Amino acid sequence: MERVAVIGVGMTQFARERPAETAADLVFEACTRALEDARLSIEDVDVVITGSNDFFDGRTISSMAVMDACGSYDKNVSTVEGDGTFGAAHALMRVLAGWGTVLYCAHHKGSESVMPLITNAMFDPIFERFLGIEAVTSAALQARAYMDRWGLDEETLALVSVKNHGNAFRNPVAQLPLETTVEDVMGSPYIADPLKRLDCAPVTDGAAAVILADREHARSAGSRAVRVRGVGYSCDAFHLGDRDLADPSALRDAAARAYRGAAIDDPARQIDLAEVSEVFGYMELMWCEGLGLCGPGEAGEMTASGRTARDGDIPVNVSGGCLSANPVLVSGLNRVIECVLQVRGEAGEHQVEGVRTAVAQGFNGPCGQSQCVWVLGGEE
């Protein structure tokens, strides 16, 4: 992994809806910013990879609608359909296969999607889909299983919402900065017990892009190049009934693979900051445990004690996380970009002092079925 670095990043402003822009407009904005950040032109890019989804975009071969916008003309092109951490991992593989520079972009217009109908389609068509289960209701099952396993209450889950919406005030691209309290979260309407509106990520429009490069091309970026120290991914069983929903085993396995590449054996001590995909508040607690930032069942207490706050010893989602902007497919890529900015010391008002090693996490499928982990930064 030491042969690959992130040399350019770009994100759009995230909003509930951006009706004046098409998906191609958002992709062009993100890719232009990533190229400017890398101080490259599109002619300097060898491979272009897009992240899109036919269901979300409402068209077949959805990637075709953004090919011009990301500068793929006359270039080697790949298309992926999943969370941005996985798409970026594909870009990483292209660099490792011998390509010098790879641009990966992902987009999502949640305002043009009917999320319950679309996410219902990810379940088994014979036994599960007809029940009406979708992303939120399946997450509610997982949240309840996790709470029952460790004796957590809804107020503990609400702490994540309060922290992350508050963090979003320091992030200029965040969609939903809120001054809120545990009482506010508890008073928001239930979407699917035990999840309430403020426990759930918003609908979001936006795009993001990264440029990865081999060692030779990364030299031109100097100290602004952030090394990819380790990447790992893993997948759990498809059927919810075949899994222990309270145990983030796929994430634990993915993290172990990433940490092995990064020579990390004590993540709670060696990792300075984490950006995780907490599409629902309880997920931040589960993902912290799966990443080894604390022991099983300890994330609630860790959050309540302030250890995951911006000024805590293991800051988590200082950007505001997915609860403050959740463009599906882009969310995990945002986590990677936020870690890159933190390692560079360029995160602006939400910069955490002394970040040398950061971890980003994203997932695909219901209840975190498949997990991807990135470790970014310099030497220990």
C-alpha positions as CSV (number, residue, x, y, z in Angstrom):
1,M,0.0,0.0,0.0
2,E,2.9,2.4,0.5
3,R,3.1,2.7,-3.2
4,V,-0.2,4.6,-3.5
5,A,-1.3,8.0,-2.2
6,V,-4.3,10.2,-2.4
7,I,-3.2,13.4,-4.2
8,G,-6.5,15.2,-4.9
9,V,-9.9,15.4,-3.3
10,G,-13.1,17.3,-4.1
11,M,-16.6,17.5,-2.6
12,T,-19.7,19.5,-3.6
13,Q,-21.9,21.4,-1.2
14,F,-24.4,18.8,0.2
15,A,-28.1,19.8,0.4
16,R,-31.5,18.3,0.8
17,E,-32.0,19.0,-2.9
18,R,-30.1,20.7,-5.6
19,P,-32.9,21.0,-8.3
20,A,-30.9,23.3,-10.5
21,E,-28.1,20.7,-11.1
22,T,-28.2,17.4,-12.8
23,A,-26.1,14.5,-11.5
24,A,-23.6,15.4,-14.3
25,D,-23.4,18.9,-12.9
26,L,-22.6,17.6,-9.5
27,V,-19.9,15.2,-10.8
28,F,-18.3,18.0,-12.9
29,E,-18.1,20.2,-9.8
30,A,-16.5,17.5,-7.6
31,C,-14.1,16.3,-10.3
32,T,-13.0,19.9,-11.1
33,R,-12.3,20.5,-7.4
34,A,-10.3,17.3,-7.1
35,L,-8.2,18.1,-10.2
36,E,-7.6,21.6,-8.8
37,D,-6.6,20.2,-5.5
38,A,-4.2,17.8,-7.1
39,R,-2.9,20.6,-9.4
40,L,-3.5,18.4,-12.4
41,S,-5.5,18.7,-15.6
42,I,-7.8,15.9,-16.9
43,E,-5.1,15.1,-19.4
44,D,-2.9,14.0,-16.5
45,V,-5.4,11.3,-15.5
46,D,-4.9,7.8,-16.9
47,V,-8.1,6.0,-15.6
48,V,-11.5,7.3,-14.7
49,I,-13.9,5.3,-12.4
50,T,-17.5,6.3,-11.7
51,G,-19.7,5.3,-8.8
52,S,-23.4,5.2,-9.6
53,N,-26.6,3.1,-9.3
54,D,-29.3,2.4,-11.8
55,F,-32.0,2.3,-9.2
56,F,-31.0,5.6,-7.6
57,D,-30.6,7.4,-10.9
58,G,-33.7,6.0,-12.5
59,R,-32.0,4.8,-15.7
60,T,-30.1,1.9,-17.0
61,I,-26.3,2.2,-17.4
62,S,-26.5,5.2,-15.1
63,S,-22.8,5.8,-15.4
64,M,-23.2,6.9,-19.0
65,A,-25.0,10.1,-17.9
66,V,-21.9,11.4,-16.1
67,M,-19.1,10.1,-18.4
68,D,-18.6,13.4,-20.1
69,A,-18.8,15.3,-16.8
70,C,-15.9,13.4,-15.3
71,G,-13.6,13.7,-18.3
72,S,-13.6,10.1,-19.3
73,Y,-13.3,10.7,-23.1
74,D,-10.6,8.6,-24.7
75,K,-9.5,7.1,-21.3
76,N,-9.6,3.7,-19.7
77,V,-12.9,3.6,-17.8
78,S,-14.5,1.4,-15.1
79,T,-17.9,1.7,-13.4
80,V,-18.8,0.5,-9.9
81,E,-22.1,0.4,-8.1
82,G,-21.6,0.7,-4.3
83,D,-20.4,2.7,-1.5
84,G,-17.6,5.1,-2.2
85,T,-15.1,3.3,0.0
86,F,-15.4,0.2,-2.3
87,G,-15.2,2.3,-5.4
88,A,-12.1,4.0,-4.1
89,A,-10.7,0.5,-3.4
90,H,-11.2,-0.4,-7.0
91,A,-9.3,2.8,-8.0
92,L,-6.5,1.7,-5.6
93,M,-6.3,-1.7,-7.4
94,R,-6.0,0.1,-10.8
95,V,-3.0,2.0,-9.4
96,L,-1.5,-1.2,-8.0
97,A,-2.0,-2.8,-11.4
98,G,0.3,-0.2,-13.0
99,W,-1.7,2.8,-13.9
100,G,-0.2,6.1,-12.7
101,T,-3.2,8.3,-11.8
102,V,-6.8,7.3,-11.3
103,L,-9.8,9.6,-10.8
104,Y,-12.8,8.1,-8.9
105,C,-16.0,10.0,-8.6
106,A,-19.4,9.1,-7.1
107,H,-22.7,10.9,-7.0
108,H,-26.2,10.7,-5.6
109,K,-29.4,12.7,-5.8
110,G,-31.5,11.5,-3.0
111,S,-34.1,14.1,-3.7
112,E,-34.9,12.2,-7.0
113,S,-35.1,8.8,-5.3
114,V,-37.8,7.0,-3.4
115,M,-35.6,5.4,-0.8
116,P,-38.0,2.9,0.8
117,L,-39.0,1.4,-2.5
118,I,-35.4,1.2,-3.7
119,T,-33.9,-0.2,-0.6
120,N,-36.7,-2.7,-0.3
121,A,-35.3,-4.2,-3.5
122,M,-32.0,-5.2,-1.8
123,F,-33.8,-7.9,0.1
124,D,-34.6,-11.5,-0.9
125,P,-37.6,-11.4,-3.4
126,I,-39.1,-14.7,-2.2
127,F,-39.1,-14.5,1.6
128,E,-38.3,-10.9,2.7
129,R,-39.2,-8.3,0.1
130,F,-43.0,-8.7,0.3
131,L,-42.8,-7.9,4.1
132,G,-42.0,-4.3,3.1
133,I,-38.6,-4.3,4.9
134,E,-36.2,-1.7,3.7
135,A,-33.1,0.2,4.9
136,V,-34.7,2.0,7.9
137,T,-36.8,-0.9,9.2
138,S,-33.9,-3.3,8.9
139,A,-31.7,-0.9,10.8
140,A,-34.3,-0.6,13.5
141,L,-34.1,-4.4,14.0
142,Q,-30.3,-4.1,14.3
143,A,-30.5,-1.2,16.6
144,R,-32.8,-3.1,19.0
145,A,-30.6,-6.2,18.8
146,Y,-27.6,-4.2,19.7
147,M,-29.3,-2.3,22.5
148,D,-30.6,-5.5,24.0
149,R,-27.2,-7.2,23.8
150,W,-25.5,-4.5,25.8
151,G,-28.3,-3.0,27.8
152,L,-28.3,0.4,26.1
153,D,-31.1,2.9,26.1
154,E,-32.3,5.3,23.4
155,E,-30.8,8.3,25.2
156,T,-27.3,6.8,24.7
157,L,-28.0,6.5,21.0
158,A,-29.2,10.1,20.9
159,L,-25.8,11.3,22.1
160,V,-24.4,10.5,18.7
161,S,-26.9,12.7,17.0
162,V,-26.3,15.6,19.4
163,K,-22.5,15.3,18.9
164,N,-22.5,15.0,15.1
165,H,-25.1,17.6,14.3
166,G,-23.1,19.9,16.5
167,N,-19.9,19.1,14.7
168,A,-21.5,19.9,11.4
169,F,-21.4,23.7,12.3
170,R,-17.7,23.7,11.6
171,N,-18.0,21.9,8.2
172,P,-18.9,24.3,5.4
173,V,-20.2,21.5,3.1
174,A,-22.4,19.8,5.7
175,Q,-26.1,19.8,5.1
176,L,-27.6,19.6,8.6
177,P,-25.8,21.5,11.4
178,L,-28.2,21.5,14.4
179,E,-28.0,22.8,17.9
180,T,-29.8,19.9,19.5
181,T,-30.1,18.0,22.8
182,V,-30.8,14.5,23.9
183,E,-34.3,15.7,24.8
184,D,-34.7,17.1,21.2
185,V,-33.7,13.7,19.7
186,M,-36.0,11.8,22.1
187,G,-38.9,14.2,21.2
188,S,-38.5,13.8,17.4
189,P,-41.0,11.4,15.8
190,Y,-40.3,7.7,15.5
191,I,-39.5,6.4,12.0
192,A,-39.1,2.8,13.1
193,D,-38.8,2.0,16.8
194,P,-36.3,2.6,18.3
195,L,-35.1,5.0,15.6
196,K,-36.4,8.6,15.6
197,R,-36.1,11.2,12.9
198,L,-33.0,12.7,14.5
199,D,-31.4,9.3,14.8
200,C,-31.5,9.0,11.0
201,A,-29.4,10.5,8.2
202,P,-31.1,13.0,5.9
203,V,-31.9,12.7,2.2
204,T,-29.0,14.4,0.4
205,D,-27.9,15.5,-3.1
206,G,-24.1,15.7,-3.8
207,A,-21.0,14.2,-5.3
208,A,-17.3,13.7,-4.4
209,A,-14.1,12.7,-6.1
210,V,-10.6,11.5,-5.3
211,I,-7.4,11.1,-7.3
212,L,-5.1,8.3,-6.4
213,A,-1.5,8.0,-7.7
214,D,1.5,5.8,-7.7
215,R,4.7,6.8,-5.9
216,E,6.2,8.5,-8.9
217,H,3.2,10.7,-9.6
218,A,2.6,11.4,-5.9
219,R,6.0,13.0,-5.6
220,S,4.8,16.0,-7.4
221,A,2.2,16.5,-4.7
222,G,4.9,16.7,-2.0
223,S,3.6,16.7,1.5
224,R,0.0,17.1,0.4
225,A,0.0,13.5,-0.8
226,V,-1.6,11.3,1.9
227,R,-0.4,7.7,1.9
228,V,-2.8,4.8,1.8
229,R,-1.5,2.6,4.6
230,G,-4.0,-0.2,4.5
231,V,-7.4,-1.2,3.0
232,G,-9.6,-4.1,3.9
233,Y,-13.1,-5.3,3.1
234,S,-15.3,-8.2,4.1
235,C,-18.9,-9.4,3.6
236,D,-21.3,-11.1,5.9
237,A,-24.3,-13.3,5.0
238,F,-27.1,-11.9,2.9
239,H,-30.1,-13.0,4.9
240,L,-30.6,-11.1,8.1
241,G,-31.6,-14.2,9.9
242,D,-28.3,-15.9,9.1
243,R,-26.4,-13.1,10.9
244,D,-25.9,-11.9,14.4
245,L,-27.1,-8.4,13.9
246,A,-25.5,-7.1,17.1
247,D,-22.1,-8.3,16.2
248,P,-20.2,-6.3,13.5
249,S,-18.1,-9.3,12.5
250,A,-17.6,-8.2,8.8
251,L,-16.3,-4.8,10.0
252,R,-14.0,-6.5,12.5
253,D,-12.6,-8.7,9.7
254,A,-12.2,-5.8,7.3
255,A,-10.5,-3.7,9.9
256,A,-8.1,-6.5,10.8
257,R,-7.1,-6.7,7.1
258,A,-6.6,-3.0,6.8
259,Y,-4.7,-2.8,10.1
260,R,-2.4,-5.7,9.0
261,G,-1.4,-3.7,6.0
262,A,-0.8,-0.6,8.1
263,A,1.1,-2.4,10.8
264,I,-1.5,-1.3,13.4
265,D,-1.9,-3.7,16.4
266,D,-3.5,-1.2,18.9
267,P,-6.0,0.9,17.0
268,A,-7.3,2.7,20.1
269,R,-3.8,4.0,20.6
270,Q,-2.4,4.3,17.1
271,I,-5.4,5.9,15.3
272,D,-5.8,9.6,15.9
273,L,-9.2,10.1,14.3
274,A,-12.1,8.1,12.7
275,E,-14.7,8.9,10.2
276,V,-17.4,6.3,10.1
277,S,-20.7,5.9,8.1
278,E,-23.3,6.3,10.8
279,V,-26.4,6.4,8.6
280,F,-28.2,5.8,11.9
281,G,-26.9,7.0,15.3
282,Y,-26.5,3.5,16.8
283,M,-24.2,2.6,13.9
284,E,-21.4,4.9,15.2
285,L,-21.3,2.9,18.4
286,M,-21.3,-0.5,16.6
287,W,-18.7,0.7,14.0
288,C,-16.4,2.0,16.8
289,E,-16.4,-1.4,18.4
290,G,-15.9,-3.2,15.1
291,L,-12.9,-0.9,14.3
292,G,-11.4,-1.8,17.7
293,L,-11.5,1.7,19.0
294,C,-13.0,0.2,22.2
295,G,-14.2,-3.2,23.4
296,P,-17.5,-4.8,22.6
297,G,-20.4,-3.0,24.3
298,E,-18.1,-0.1,25.4
299,A,-18.9,2.5,22.7
300,G,-21.9,3.9,24.5
301,E,-19.9,4.7,27.6
302,M,-17.0,6.0,25.4
303,T,-19.4,8.4,23.7
304,A,-21.1,9.5,26.9
305,S,-17.6,10.3,28.5
306,G,-16.7,12.6,25.6
307,R,-13.9,10.5,24.3
308,T,-15.3,10.6,20.7
309,A,-15.9,14.4,20.8
310,R,-13.8,16.7,18.7
311,D,-11.5,17.4,21.7
312,G,-11.6,13.8,23.0
313,D,-8.8,11.2,22.7
314,I,-10.5,9.4,19.8
315,P,-12.5,12.0,17.8
316,V,-15.2,10.4,15.6
317,N,-17.0,12.1,12.8
318,V,-15.8,15.6,13.5
319,S,-17.1,16.4,10.1
320,G,-20.7,15.8,11.2
321,G,-20.8,12.4,9.6
322,C,-23.7,10.9,7.7
323,L,-26.2,12.3,10.1
324,S,-25.3,15.7,8.7
325,A,-25.2,14.7,5.0
326,N,-25.8,11.3,3.5
327,P,-25.5,11.2,-0.3
328,V,-25.8,7.4,-0.7
329,L,-22.8,5.9,-2.6
330,V,-20.8,9.1,-1.8
331,S,-21.0,8.8,2.0
332,G,-18.1,6.4,2.4
333,L,-16.0,8.4,0.0
334,N,-16.7,11.5,2.0
335,R,-15.3,9.7,5.1
336,V,-12.1,9.0,3.1
337,I,-11.8,12.6,2.0
338,E,-12.4,14.0,5.5
339,C,-9.5,11.7,6.7
340,V,-7.2,13.0,4.0
341,L,-8.0,16.6,4.9
342,Q,-7.4,15.9,8.6
343,V,-4.0,14.3,7.9
344,R,-3.0,17.2,5.7
345,G,-4.1,19.6,8.4
346,E,-6.5,21.3,5.9
347,A,-9.9,20.5,7.4
348,G,-10.5,24.1,8.3
349,E,-12.6,24.9,11.4
350,H,-13.1,21.2,12.2
351,Q,-9.4,20.4,12.0
352,V,-8.2,18.2,14.9
353,E,-4.7,18.9,16.0
354,G,-2.0,16.3,15.5
355,V,-3.8,13.9,13.2
356,R,-1.2,11.6,11.6
357,T,-3.2,8.4,11.1
358,A,-6.9,8.3,10.4
359,V,-9.4,5.5,9.6
360,A,-12.4,5.8,7.3
361,Q,-15.2,3.2,7.1
362,G,-18.1,2.6,4.7
363,F,-20.6,-0.2,4.0
364,N,-22.9,-1.7,1.5
365,G,-26.1,-3.7,2.1
366,P,-28.6,-3.9,4.9
367,C,-27.3,-3.5,8.4
368,G,-23.7,-3.1,7.3
369,Q,-23.6,-6.4,5.4
370,S,-20.3,-5.7,3.6
371,Q,-17.7,-3.4,5.1
372,C,-14.7,-1.5,3.8
373,V,-11.9,0.2,5.9
374,W,-9.2,2.6,4.9
375,V,-6.2,3.6,7.0
376,L,-4.6,6.9,5.8
377,G,-1.6,8.9,7.0
378,G,2.1,8.9,7.6
379,E,4.5,6.8,9.5
380,E,3.9,6.1,13.2
